[in-house]
Each structure stands twice: as C-alpha cells, then as structure tokens.
Amino acid sequence: MSVDVIAFVLFGALLHATWNAIIKAGTNKSLDAALVSAGGAVTALPFLAFLPYPLPAAWPFIGASAILQFMYFQLVAAAYRAGDIGLVYPLMRGVAPLIIVATSGFILQETLSGGALIGVMTICAGILTLAFEARKGGRHAIMLALANACVIATYTYVDGIGARRAGNPISYTLWMALLPPVLLFAWAISRRGVYAVAAHVRYNWWRGLIGGGGSIASYGIALWAMTKAPVATVAALRESSILFALVISVVVLKEKSSIWRYIAGAIIAAGVLILRLR
C-alpha cells in the first residue's frame, strides 16, 4: 500500500473517531446517530450535481448498503446499552477486519502478501487488546458486538464492490449517504413520536452537520482507498480510528485511561508501520 493511500486512510480514521466522539458526548445516542447520518446526507447533496451518476451496476449495492447501515446504527445503540464501550467497540471494530481477512480470498479473489497479512493481524490484535480494560458487560453485550462485526464486514464488502462498479467512488459514497437517515428517522419517530424527535433536532442539529461531514468524508476516503488497495488491508487500517479515539477520550473528554489503552496504541502503530514497510 502506497504512503499516500495510508495517509488518506489514517486521516479518514481520525474523522471517524471524531464523529463517534460527538455521538458519545451527546445526551441521546440513538438520535444523535440519526442526526450524524442526516448530516452526512445534507453534506452530500450540494456535490451531487457536479458528479456523474453511479453506473447502473452499483445501484443494488447502494440499496443494500442503506439497509445494512440502518442495522449497524441500531446494533451500536443496543450494544452500548448492554455493555461497556471498552468491551463493545473494540470487538465490533476489531473482529470485522478479521472476518474480511478470512473471507476476502473467497469473495473477492484478493490475495494478501505475507507482510500485509501480518500488518492486518497486528492492527486487529491491538484493537482487541482494548477489550481487556472493560469493567462491565457480559454475554449479551458480546453477542451484540459480534453480530455488529458481521454487519460491518458485510457492508464493507457491499460498499467496496459497489464503489468499484460505480465508476466513481465519491459519487457512490454521496448517493449511498441519502437513504440511511430516512430509515433511521422513520424508526425514531415510530418509537418516540415526531415531537420528541423534532425537539432533539432543534437543539442538536449542529452535531449532525459537524459529525455528518466527518462521517461522509471518512467513509468516502475508505471507499476510494478500496479502489487502490485490497479491501481487507484498507478495512484493517481504517480501524486505527480507535487509536485516535483513545487520544480524544483522554485529552478532550477527560476520561480515565488504563495501561491496556497504551499497549493497544503501540500495537496498532506497529501494525500501520508493517503495512507501510511490507
């Protein structure tokens, strides 16, 4: 993987950690997630007129991705209600690239070099190390996290293939961003009522715009990178967002850290270096 692709993916990982921190700092994580999704759609709209339509072969993937993104946000909320983020998030983000590494040869006929495989596995090991610092959470939280890891791996495949078939990965990303917020807000209104949702939007719309812009840029960078490098490698490198999330949690959110976070950070950094030097 070239240094420019690595640099862009790492920047996207920083954006990913930032919009996740925005949701974490909010008062209603389910509605804030819907706001971020809507903010991504609003950010995408002005650019659609200047980009070509995705090729017809990509539209089924855009539809499938919207459903998978809806499932992803619902499982994130459920997993965080059931267990500690120190357990749930590393499992979701760490197991997903492991699934992709194990299956990409069969699904995409992509073959990773020995060095790339070592780098990917090192990054995953660092992410999973964070689970050791979890203070609460049991079987239910673990099952939800693992289920979401499967969803993450699935939409990574769907979008990785869709971006390649679209003819333009940026166009694919922006069109793909339009439908998930419709599903998320329809679900929220059916559960909470239109007035409660409208009140939350009124006072927290800025979270959606800032987080949504970061979200769409982060995922767009990842999909672009998947057209330049193997999906499994990009998926693993993108999960270094957890490293940035650790810094944000300590410096910005003033959360207490443990030795496991620093060990995980060092392992993830080593994995990134292996990918660059392979």
Rosetta silent file (secondary structure, phi, psi, omega in degrees, C-alpha in Angstrom):
SEQUENCE: MSVDVIAFVLFGALLHATWNAIIKAGTNKSLDAALVSAGGAVTALPFLAFLPYPLPAAWPFIGASAILQFMYFQLVAAAYRAGDIGLVYPLMRGVAPLIIVATSGFILQETLSGGALIGVMTICAGILTLAFEARKGGRHAIMLALANACVIATYTYVDGIGARRAGNPISYTLWMALLPPVLLFAWAISRRGVYAVAAHVRYNWWRGLIGGGGSIASYGIALWAMTKAPVATVAALRESSILFALVISVVVLKEKSSIWRYIAGAIIAAGVLILRLR
SCORE:     score description
SCORE:     0.000 S_00000001
   1 L     0.000  130.408 -176.632    0.000    0.000    0.000 S_00000001
   2 L   -71.919  159.625 -175.611    1.452    3.375   -1.021 S_00000001
   3 H   -66.277  -32.533 -179.805    2.200    6.082    1.525 S_00000001
   4 H   -69.288  -38.608  177.148   -0.418    8.466    0.113 S_00000001
   5 H   -64.712  -43.278  178.203   -3.188    5.859    0.456 S_00000001
   6 H   -59.790  -44.595 -178.606   -2.076    5.115    4.034 S_00000001
   7 H   -62.571  -43.204  179.350   -2.049    8.832    4.865 S_00000001
   8 H   -65.643  -42.137 -179.579   -5.559    9.374    3.490 S_00000001
   9 H   -64.851  -39.425  177.900   -6.957    6.314    5.282 S_00000001
  10 H   -65.592  -38.228  175.969   -5.408    7.457    8.577 S_00000001
  11 H   -63.831  -41.645  175.755   -6.928   10.916    8.097 S_00000001
  12 H   -61.841  -36.844  177.574  -10.278    9.237    7.463 S_00000001
  13 H   -63.775  -38.215  176.298   -9.764    7.216   10.645 S_00000001
  14 H   -62.797  -43.651  177.767   -9.272   10.475   12.570 S_00000001
  15 H   -62.587  -39.887  179.486  -12.532   11.834   11.151 S_00000001
  16 H   -61.799  -44.664  178.741  -14.283    8.578   12.084 S_00000001
  17 H   -64.402  -35.699 -177.933  -13.089    8.829   15.682 S_00000001
  18 H   -66.628  -45.373 -178.758  -14.160   12.473   15.836 S_00000001
  19 H   -72.586  -27.454  173.602  -17.773   11.901   14.791 S_00000001
  20 H   -67.416  -37.155  177.453  -18.002    8.940   17.139 S_00000001
  21 H   -65.301  -35.135  176.689  -16.833   11.197   19.974 S_00000001
  22 H   -61.878  -43.447  177.931  -19.585   13.670   19.044 S_00000001
  23 H   -66.254  -43.057 -177.419  -22.179   10.909   19.425 S_00000001
  24 H   -62.130  -34.834 -178.179  -20.611    9.671   22.670 S_00000001
  25 L   -80.470   -7.264 -177.231  -20.754   13.141   24.194 S_00000001
  26 L   -80.039  170.240 -177.956  -24.453   13.566   23.342 S_00000001
  27 L   -89.310  -24.757  179.719  -27.445   13.024   25.575 S_00000001
  28 L  -134.592   98.545 -169.725  -29.361   10.653   23.281 S_00000001
  29 H   -67.161  -33.666  179.545  -27.018    8.423   21.334 S_00000001
  30 H   -65.853  -47.282  179.975  -29.660    6.868   19.075 S_00000001
  31 H   -70.753  -34.574  176.685  -30.998   10.226   17.920 S_00000001
  32 H   -65.718  -35.894  175.982  -27.515   11.706   17.672 S_00000001
  33 H   -63.932  -40.969  176.881  -26.519    8.800   15.420 S_00000001
  34 H   -64.109  -38.057  178.080  -29.532    9.572   13.222 S_00000001
  35 H   -64.189  -42.379  178.306  -28.502   13.232   13.182 S_00000001
  36 H   -62.530  -42.130  177.340  -24.975   12.353   12.082 S_00000001
  37 H   -61.503  -42.782  178.222  -26.395   10.190    9.315 S_00000001
  38 H   -66.705  -37.714  177.538  -28.656   13.059    8.241 S_00000001
  39 H   -62.208  -35.895  175.671  -25.745   15.481    8.412 S_00000001
  40 H   -63.404  -40.254  178.888  -23.856   13.237    6.024 S_00000001
  41 H   -66.067  -42.846  179.000  -26.776   13.365    3.591 S_00000001
  42 H   -62.961  -39.809  177.897  -27.011   17.169    3.840 S_00000001
  43 H   -64.341  -34.787 -176.812  -23.265   17.422    3.233 S_00000001
  44 H   -73.896  -35.051 -171.258  -23.557   15.186    0.183 S_00000001
  45 H   -53.156  -47.920 -176.225  -26.428   16.998   -1.528 S_00000001
  46 H   -62.364  -22.354 -174.908  -24.580   20.092   -2.862 S_00000001
  47 H   -91.804  -13.784 -173.771  -21.970   17.933   -4.594 S_00000001
  48 H   -62.668  -35.038 -177.492  -24.309   15.534   -6.380 S_00000001
  49 L   -68.064  -18.668 -175.833  -24.933   17.909   -9.280 S_00000001
  50 L  -101.124    2.743 -177.349  -21.210   18.055  -10.075 S_00000001
  51 L  -119.948  152.811  177.386  -20.590   14.316  -10.114 S_00000001
  52 L   -70.953  153.102  173.734  -21.612   11.604  -12.565 S_00000001
  53 L   -64.494  145.816  171.800  -24.359    9.201  -11.603 S_00000001
  54 L   -60.010  146.724  178.067  -23.107    5.839  -10.350 S_00000001
  55 L   -61.967  152.115 -176.090  -23.217    3.241  -13.088 S_00000001
  56 H   -52.777  -32.242 -177.777  -26.373    1.056  -13.091 S_00000001
  57 H   -65.622  -17.507 -176.684  -24.466   -1.937  -11.693 S_00000001
  58 H   -88.652  -19.260 -172.211  -23.855   -0.015   -8.449 S_00000001
  59 H   -63.821  -38.430  174.966  -27.468    0.831   -7.526 S_00000001
  60 H   -60.154  -32.689  178.969  -28.340   -2.560   -5.965 S_00000001
  61 H   -71.739  -35.460  176.809  -25.291   -2.136   -3.736 S_00000001
  62 H   -63.587  -43.659  178.051  -26.413    1.359   -2.708 S_00000001
  63 H   -64.219  -44.159  179.208  -29.813   -0.024   -1.661 S_00000001
  64 H   -64.508  -37.547 -179.793  -28.285   -2.947    0.236 S_00000001
  65 H   -64.048  -38.659 -179.822  -25.830   -0.615    1.958 S_00000001
  66 H   -60.815  -42.986  179.342  -28.632    1.617    3.259 S_00000001
  67 H   -66.544  -41.671  179.674  -30.310   -1.342    4.978 S_00000001
  68 H   -66.727  -37.352  177.574  -27.014   -2.538    6.430 S_00000001
  69 H   -65.373  -37.718  175.516  -26.170    0.956    7.713 S_00000001
  70 H   -61.233  -46.827  178.256  -29.562    1.082    9.448 S_00000001
  71 H   -61.262  -39.313 -179.394  -28.836   -2.279   11.114 S_00000001
  72 H   -60.012  -49.825 -178.179  -25.370   -1.042   12.104 S_00000001
  73 H   -65.861  -36.556  178.272  -26.629    2.016   13.965 S_00000001
  74 H   -65.875  -41.621  179.569  -29.354    0.026   15.724 S_00000001
  75 H   -70.688  -33.710  175.173  -26.870   -2.593   16.911 S_00000001
  76 H   -58.926  -48.707 -179.539  -24.425    0.089   18.057 S_00000001
  77 H   -61.818  -44.210 -178.921  -27.102    1.601   20.303 S_00000001
  78 H   -64.912  -41.103 -179.016  -28.161   -1.805   21.643 S_00000001
  79 H   -66.367  -39.217  179.597  -24.590   -2.906   22.335 S_00000001
  80 H   -71.321  -27.267  173.754  -23.756    0.304   24.204 S_00000001
  81 H   -71.767  -28.713 -174.295  -26.850   -0.108   26.338 S_00000001
  82 H   -89.890  -25.736 -174.229  -25.804   -3.648   27.223 S_00000001
  83 L  -152.209  175.846 -178.932  -22.108   -3.229   27.942 S_00000001
  84 L   -69.358  138.238  179.133  -19.031   -1.102   28.451 S_00000001
  85 H   -62.079  -29.136  178.417  -17.733    0.750   25.409 S_00000001
  86 H   -65.674  -21.082  175.666  -14.254   -0.539   26.291 S_00000001
  87 H   -96.331  -46.120 -171.088  -15.529   -4.041   25.549 S_00000001
  88 H   -71.316  -50.327 -174.204  -18.085   -3.433   22.817 S_00000001
  89 H   -63.187  -46.907  177.637  -16.288   -1.021   20.487 S_00000001
  90 H   -60.433  -37.192  179.431  -13.007   -2.966   20.197 S_00000001
  91 H   -66.764  -44.855  179.763  -14.919   -6.174   19.493 S_00000001
  92 H   -61.333  -50.838 -173.585  -17.085   -4.565   16.808 S_00000001
  93 H   -80.269  -25.259 -178.201  -14.269   -2.784   15.059 S_00000001
  94 H   -85.368  -36.327 -178.429  -11.606   -5.438   15.661 S_00000001
  95 H   -75.348  -33.097 -177.579  -13.480   -8.577   14.661 S_00000001
  96 H   -55.633  -51.043  178.756  -14.858   -7.083   11.416 S_00000001
  97 H   -66.422  -26.845  174.959  -11.479   -6.851    9.618 S_00000001
  98 H   -64.155  -40.989  176.877  -10.623  -10.330   10.862 S_00000001
  99 H   -61.574  -41.987 -178.561  -13.764  -11.608    9.134 S_00000001
 100 H   -66.993  -42.999  178.195  -12.775   -9.780    5.958 S_00000001
 101 H   -60.093  -40.126 -176.712   -9.225  -11.119    6.023 S_00000001
 102 H   -71.663  -22.179 -171.813  -10.567  -14.655    6.481 S_00000001
 103 H  -119.605  -10.135 -173.530  -13.061  -14.387    3.606 S_00000001
 104 H   -64.834  -31.505  177.791  -11.714  -11.854    1.080 S_00000001
 105 H   -63.287  -37.459 -179.695   -9.837  -14.509   -0.876 S_00000001
 106 H   -77.500  -42.337 -173.611  -13.072  -16.432   -1.427 S_00000001
 107 H   -82.244  -44.696 -174.701  -15.383  -13.462   -2.025 S_00000001
 108 L  -108.533   -3.532 -175.647  -13.137  -11.006   -3.882 S_00000001
 109 L    55.935   33.588  175.885  -10.332  -13.313   -5.049 S_00000001
 110 L   -95.862  136.562  179.416   -7.885  -10.918   -3.397 S_00000001
 111 L  -116.353  123.872  178.523   -4.607  -12.338   -2.119 S_00000001
 112 L   -90.328  142.751  173.942   -2.683  -10.565    0.617 S_00000001
 113 L   -69.824  164.659  179.341    1.086  -10.765    0.813 S_00000001
 114 H   -59.229  -41.336  179.667    2.654  -12.223    3.929 S_00000001
 115 H   -65.642  -41.594  178.334    3.692   -8.764    5.127 S_00000001
 116 H   -63.801  -40.628  179.593    0.240   -7.288    4.573 S_00000001
 117 H   -63.989  -41.281  177.592   -1.358  -10.188    6.429 S_00000001
 118 H   -63.301  -42.642  179.141    0.995   -9.705    9.379 S_00000001
 119 H   -62.463  -43.843  179.147    0.220   -5.965    9.418 S_00000001
 120 H   -61.917  -47.200 -178.415   -3.534   -6.565    9.319 S_00000001
 121 H   -65.581  -33.844  178.307   -3.392   -9.153   12.097 S_00000001
 122 H   -66.265  -44.405  177.604   -1.197   -6.857   14.208 S_00000001
 123 H   -60.937  -44.604  179.717   -3.688   -3.993   13.920 S_00000001
 124 H   -62.629  -40.121  178.876   -6.555   -6.337   14.837 S_00000001
 125 H   -62.287  -40.537  178.085   -4.594   -7.661   17.829 S_00000001
 126 H   -63.905  -41.599  179.153   -4.066   -4.115   19.058 S_00000001
 127 H   -63.660  -45.945 -178.059   -7.763   -3.297   18.725 S_00000001
 128 H   -68.566  -23.739  176.541   -8.838   -6.440   20.547 S_00000001
 129 H   -58.896  -30.164 -178.783   -6.346   -5.697   23.352 S_00000001
 130 H   -62.985  -23.223 -179.294   -8.621   -2.822   24.358 S_00000001
 131 H   -64.435  -22.326 -178.628  -11.259   -5.327   25.467 S_00000001
 132 H   -67.730  -19.307 -178.032   -9.077   -6.212   28.473 S_00000001
 133 H   -89.970   -2.600 -178.194   -9.797   -2.863   30.091 S_00000001
 134 L   -62.549  136.921 -178.834  -13.573   -3.344   30.080 S_00000001
 135 L  -103.988  -14.975  178.285  -15.110   -3.105   33.536 S_00000001
 136 L  -151.589  169.300 -178.489  -18.587   -4.326   32.744 S_00000001
 137 L   114.956  136.318 -176.871  -20.535   -6.117   30.084 S_00000001
 138 L  -129.091 -151.178 -173.405  -21.404   -9.767   29.675 S_00000001
 139 H   -59.629  -40.929 -177.701  -22.543  -12.347   27.207 S_00000001
 140 H   -62.796  -44.797  179.348  -25.399  -10.232   25.798 S_00000001
 141 H   -63.303  -41.025 -179.798  -23.103   -7.276   25.046 S_00000001
 142 H   -64.243  -42.739 -179.842  -20.523   -9.563   23.458 S_00000001
 143 H   -63.742  -40.407  177.739  -23.138  -11.230   21.248 S_00000001
 144 H   -64.639  -41.974  179.592  -24.440   -7.833   20.075 S_00000001
 145 H   -63.828  -42.648  179.816  -20.896   -6.636   19.357 S_00000001
 146 H   -67.606  -37.252  176.848  -20.074   -9.772   17.373 S_00000001
 147 H   -62.489  -40.429  179.668  -23.331   -9.501   15.438 S_00000001
 148 H   -71.362  -30.209  174.597  -22.450   -5.936   14.514 S_00000001
 149 H   -60.475  -38.363  176.924  -18.957   -7.001   13.486 S_00000001
 150 H   -65.630  -38.997  177.704  -20.646   -9.269   10.937 S_00000001
 151 H   -65.191  -43.244  179.469  -22.764   -6.326    9.727 S_00000001
 152 H   -61.048  -45.302  178.762  -19.665   -4.121    9.443 S_00000001
 153 H   -61.972  -39.191 -178.389  -17.832   -6.779    7.453 S_00000001
 154 H   -66.914  -46.980 -178.823  -20.858   -7.227    5.194 S_00000001
 155 H   -71.907  -23.342  173.740  -21.342   -3.542    4.390 S_00000001
 156 H   -64.734  -43.840  175.810  -17.600   -3.200    3.851 S_00000001
 157 H   -63.023  -48.780 -177.399  -17.838   -5.853    1.147 S_00000001
 158 H   -57.723  -47.627 -176.794  -21.022   -4.365   -0.308 S_00000001
 159 H   -75.889  -33.552  176.785  -19.588   -0.858   -0.476 S_00000001
 160 H   -62.274  -43.597  178.203  -16.126   -1.968   -1.557 S_00000001
 161 H   -71.934  -42.594 -179.137  -17.610   -3.811   -4.538 S_00000001
 162 H   -61.290  -41.053  179.392  -20.233   -1.110   -5.166 S_00000001
 163 H   -63.490  -35.830  179.045  -17.642    1.671   -5.249 S_00000001
 164 H   -70.350  -35.966 -177.933  -15.648   -0.264   -7.832 S_00000001
 165 H   -82.901  -15.198 -176.567  -18.707   -0.857  -10.013 S_00000001
 166 H   -73.521  -22.023 -176.260  -19.971    2.727   -9.685 S_00000001
 167 L    88.074  -21.867  179.218  -17.229    4.141  -11.867 S_00000001
 168 L  -150.102  107.871 -175.448  -16.657    6.909   -9.317 S_00000001
 169 H   -64.016  -30.894  178.754  -16.186    6.048   -5.603 S_00000001
 170 H   -68.536  -44.408  177.507  -17.011    9.598   -4.459 S_00000001
 171 H   -59.719  -43.483  177.873  -20.288    9.591   -6.367 S_00000001
 172 H   -58.654  -46.345 -177.496  -21.133    6.191   -4.879 S_00000001
 173 H   -60.476  -44.971 -175.592  -20.411    7.447   -1.350 S_00000001
 174 H   -69.734  -41.639  178.051  -22.575   10.543   -1.668 S_00000001
 175 H   -68.511  -36.299  179.139  -25.569    8.739   -3.184 S_00000001
 176 H   -63.948  -25.482 -176.196  -25.216    5.942   -0.625 S_00000001
 177 L   -76.992  -12.307 -170.619  -25.483    8.524    2.188 S_00000001
 178 L   -77.987  -35.571 -172.053  -29.008    9.673    1.275 S_00000001
 179 L   -84.964  -37.923 -178.003  -31.187    6.726    2.330 S_00000001
 180 H   -53.582  -43.121  179.569  -29.930    5.629    5.807 S_00000001
 181 H   -64.071  -29.708  176.296  -31.104    8.803    7.623 S_00000001
 182 H   -62.108  -45.891  179.733  -34.591    8.324    6.147 S_00000001
 183 H   -66.442  -42.205 -177.617  -34.747    4.842    7.669 S_00000001
 184 H   -66.120  -43.128 -179.649  -33.227    5.963   10.972 S_00000001
 185 H   -73.458  -33.858  175.298  -35.574    8.918   11.467 S_00000001
 186 H   -61.763  -41.811  177.589  -38.620    6.906   10.402 S_00000001
 187 H   -65.372  -44.539 -178.778  -37.703    4.345   13.062 S_00000001
 188 H   -62.757  -42.543 -179.936  -37.053    7.047   15.686 S_00000001
 189 H   -66.298  -37.309  179.476  -40.386    8.773   15.012 S_00000001
 190 H   -67.193  -27.746 -178.225  -42.248    5.472   15.210 S_00000001
 191 H   -93.535  -34.434 -171.728  -40.687    4.787   18.623 S_00000001
 192 H  -113.958  -18.945 -177.025  -40.517    8.265   20.202 S_00000001
 193 L    95.881  151.763 -173.616  -43.012   10.419   18.334 S_00000001
 194 H   -67.517  -33.734 -176.649  -42.468   13.299   15.977 S_00000001
 195 H   -70.441  -40.898  178.928  -42.401   15.998   18.674 S_00000001
 196 H   -65.203  -41.279  178.945  -39.654   14.371   20.737 S_00000001
 197 H   -67.065  -43.268 -179.573  -37.524   13.823   17.650 S_00000001
 198 H   -62.587  -39.119  179.113  -38.140   17.369   16.386 S_00000001
 199 H   -64.315  -40.615  178.928  -37.164   18.827   19.771 S_00000001
 200 H   -66.067  -41.337  179.604  -33.901   16.901   19.773 S_00000001
 201 H   -63.479  -40.367 -177.290  -33.113   18.010   16.225 S_00000001
 202 H   -58.787  -40.221 -175.193  -33.866   21.636   17.101 S_00000001
 203 H   -95.630   -9.842 -174.477  -31.266   21.763   19.874 S_00000001
 204 H  -129.866   16.440 -176.661  -28.659   19.381   18.450 S_00000001
 205 H   -57.733  -32.571 -177.534  -28.699   19.964   14.680 S_00000001
 206 H   -64.952  -30.769  175.946  -25.108   21.218   14.769 S_00000001
 207 H   -61.195  -41.107 -179.713  -23.926   17.805   15.966 S_00000001
 208 H   -65.000  -43.201 -178.335  -25.384   16.287   12.856 S_00000001
 209 H   -66.240  -46.414 -179.509  -23.751   18.743   10.475 S_00000001
 210 H   -68.006  -50.517 -179.552  -20.285   18.506   12.018 S_00000001
 211 H   -65.707  -37.997 -179.354  -20.419   14.780   12.625 S_00000001
 212 H   -65.753  -40.203  176.905  -22.105   14.076    9.302 S_00000001
 213 H   -61.358  -44.034  178.153  -19.466   15.941    7.345 S_00000001
 214 H   -65.600  -37.692 -178.991  -16.742   13.970    9.093 S_00000001
 215 H   -64.837  -48.980 -176.544  -18.628   10.716    8.611 S_00000001
 216 H   -67.900  -37.099  177.871  -19.170   11.093    4.877 S_00000001
 217 H   -67.185  -42.109 -179.773  -15.585   12.252    4.300 S_00000001
 218 H   -61.316  -46.757 -177.176  -14.193    9.389    6.367 S_00000001
 219 H   -73.824  -33.706  176.299  -16.160    6.714    4.548 S_00000001
 220 H   -62.310  -41.021  177.293  -15.570    8.292    1.163 S_00000001
 221 H   -62.015  -42.607 -179.231  -11.819    8.150    1.759 S_00000001
 222 H   -63.165  -43.879 -179.491  -12.096    4.487    2.752 S_00000001
 223 H   -67.362  -38.222  175.065  -14.076    3.574   -0.372 S_00000001
 224 H   -60.632  -43.587 -179.408  -11.636    5.479   -2.575 S_00000001
 225 H   -63.574  -31.909  179.760   -8.772    3.587   -0.925 S_00000001
 226 H   -69.996  -15.596  173.595  -10.542    0.287   -1.613 S_00000001
 227 L   -86.730   -8.790 -177.576  -10.254    1.053   -5.316 S_00000001
 228 L  -112.156  -18.284 -175.069   -6.483    1.446   -4.888 S_00000001
 229 L  -147.233  164.373  179.205   -5.642   -1.344   -2.424 S_00000001
 230 L   -57.169  140.387 -178.385   -7.085   -4.656   -1.157 S_00000001
 231 H   -57.513  -43.279 -177.263  -10.324   -4.256    0.809 S_00000001
 232 H   -60.833  -40.999 -179.561   -9.004   -6.314    3.741 S_00000001
 233 H   -67.260  -45.283  179.074   -5.935   -4.089    4.143 S_00000001
 234 H   -63.702  -42.632 -179.238   -7.923   -0.848    3.983 S_00000001
 235 H   -60.131  -42.188  179.772  -10.557   -2.198    6.400 S_00000001
 236 H   -68.893  -44.598 -179.051   -7.920   -3.072    8.982 S_00000001
 237 H   -63.435  -35.944 -179.738   -6.016    0.214    8.599 S_00000001
 238 H   -63.692  -28.596 -179.173   -9.257    2.181    8.927 S_00000001
 239 L   -73.861   -2.027  170.534   -9.849    0.630   12.349 S_00000001
 240 L   -66.429   -3.549  172.166   -6.851    2.574   13.631 S_00000001
 241 H   -54.678  -28.246  178.681   -9.594    5.134   14.300 S_00000001
 242 H   -63.093  -34.700  177.549   -9.662    3.541   17.742 S_00000001
 243 H   -61.886  -44.019  177.017   -6.148    4.897   18.329 S_00000001
 244 H   -67.116  -36.175  178.479   -7.391    8.416   17.617 S_00000001
 245 H   -62.907  -34.445  177.984  -10.454    7.751   19.761 S_00000001
 246 H   -63.372  -43.771  179.361   -8.168    6.928   22.686 S_00000001
 247 H   -64.229  -44.379  179.176   -6.424   10.275   22.376 S_00000001
 248 H   -62.479  -40.121 -177.723   -9.743   12.122   22.115 S_00000001
 249 H   -64.265  -36.123 -178.580  -11.148   10.270   25.128 S_00000001
 250 H   -82.920  -46.389 -172.912   -8.198   11.290   27.330 S_00000001
 251 H   -80.869  -42.708 -174.514   -7.436   14.786   26.021 S_00000001
 252 L   -94.638  -50.222 -176.479  -10.909   16.069   25.071 S_00000001
 253 L   -86.098   -7.049  176.797  -13.428   14.006   27.024 S_00000001
 254 L    58.784   37.333  177.715  -11.146   13.722   30.108 S_00000001
 255 L   -84.426  151.390  176.759  -11.829   10.021   30.525 S_00000001
 256 L   -73.795  142.127 -179.804   -9.582    7.853   32.672 S_00000001
 257 L  -112.875  168.800  177.542   -7.241    5.590   30.769 S_00000001
 258 L  -131.778  169.648 -179.257   -5.551    2.300   31.598 S_00000001
 259 H   -61.353  -28.317 -178.979   -2.318    0.606   30.638 S_00000001
 260 H   -64.658  -32.883  179.389   -4.248   -1.549   28.140 S_00000001
 261 H   -65.653  -40.513 -178.576   -5.075    1.525   26.048 S_00000001
 262 H   -72.999  -36.138  175.168   -1.425    2.458   25.698 S_00000001
 263 H   -63.282  -45.420  179.146   -0.411   -1.121   24.914 S_00000001
 264 H   -60.403  -42.800  179.685   -3.136   -1.287   22.269 S_00000001
 265 H   -60.193  -41.557  179.536   -1.987    2.023   20.788 S_00000001
 266 H   -66.357  -39.159  179.573    1.575    0.768   20.457 S_00000001
 267 H   -66.918  -42.591  178.924    0.428   -2.484   18.780 S_00000001
 268 H   -62.648  -43.818  178.936   -1.813   -0.617   16.330 S_00000001
 269 H   -61.011  -38.601  177.796    1.015    1.790   15.457 S_00000001
 270 H   -63.989  -39.528  178.196    3.298   -1.196   14.835 S_00000001
 271 H   -62.666  -42.248  177.476    0.696   -2.718   12.507 S_00000001
 272 H   -61.852  -41.877  179.301    0.481    0.506   10.485 S_00000001
 273 H   -63.986  -39.547  178.407    4.279    0.570   10.202 S_00000001
 274 H   -62.880  -42.231  178.361    4.333   -3.051    8.988 S_00000001
 275 H   -60.466  -36.760 -177.978    1.762   -2.205    6.285 S_00000001
 276 H   -73.731  -36.826 -171.591    3.946    0.654    5.106 S_00000001
 277 H   -94.470   -4.443 -173.926    7.234   -1.287    5.124 S_00000001
 278 L   -62.185    0.000    0.000    5.971   -4.623    3.769 S_00000001
